[in-house]
Amino acid sequence: MAQRGVLLSFEGGEGSGKTTHARRLSEHLKELGFAVKLTREPGGTPLGERIREVLLGLDDELGPLEEFLLFSTARAQVVRTVIRPALKAASVVVVDRYYHSSYAYQGGGGGLSLEYMRSVTAGIVGDCVPDLVLLLDVAPETGLSRCAGAGGKDGTASDRFERKDVEFHRKVRAAFLECARAEPKRFVVIDASQSEDEVFAQVRDAALVVLRARGLQPTAK
Ligand code: TYD
C-alpha cells in the first residue's frame, strides 16, 4: 500500500498561539525536507474563506447549531479538496483548527450535543482523522489579553468568538482538555503560557515522534 501522509492539527483557545506554531512547524518540517501542506479552518478554500467571513464577522444571532453546520460545510470542502489529496500524496498536513474546535466551542461553549457533532463529523472527515492533535492550553484570561493588543490578533478587530465572556472561554478550555483526556494517545497538551520558543520545542518534538513512528521520510534534499 502506498505511504499515507501524516495529519497534524493545532487546537486551543483564543490567543494560544496556534497560528504562529502551525506556521513555524510547517516551515521547520519543510526545511527538514518534508512535503508540507498548511491549511486552516474555517478557510483553506475560497468558499471556506467566505464562510469564515460570515461566521466571524456576523453580529446576528447565530446559534451553535447554525455555527456547527457552517463550520462543517467549510470542513467538508477542505477535507475533500485539500486534506485528503495531500495525505494521499504522502505529505505532512498541518491544520490550524479542525473538528475538535467544534466540540470545544459549539459543544463545550455552546452546549450542542457532542454525540450529534461526532456523528456528522465522522461522515465529513472519514479517515482524515489527525494522527496528532497539538493542544495549546492557556488560561482564557492570558489568551484573551494577548488578543486584546493592537485591537485584536493580527491587528484585526476582535471576532464574535473572542467577544464572548470569559466564562464561555473557560468552558471551551475544559472541553478541549476533556477531548485530550478521552484520547490520550492522539493528543499532546502543551502549556502555552510558556515562551514561544519553549512551546515550539515541545511542538516540534511531539511532531517528529509521530512522523518517525509513521515512517514518513523527507522527500526533498
Ligand atoms: P481564528 O481567527 O482562526 O481564531 P484563532 O486565531 O484563535 O485560531 O478564528 C476561528 C474562530 O472560530 C475561533 O474563535 C474559534 C472558532 N471556531 C469554532 O467556534 N468552531 C470551529 O469548528 C472552528 C474551526 C472554529
Boltz pocket constraint, residues with backbone or C-beta under 6 A from the ligand:
constraints:
  - pocket:
      binder: B
      contacts: [[A, 12], [A, 13], [A, 14], [A, 15], [A, 18], [A, 19], [A, 41], [A, 42], [A, 56], [A, 71], [A, 96], [A, 97], [A, 98], [A, 99], [A, 100], [A, 101], [A, 102], [A, 103], [A, 105], [A, 106], [A, 153], [A, 159], [A, 161], [A, 162]]
      max_distance: 6.0
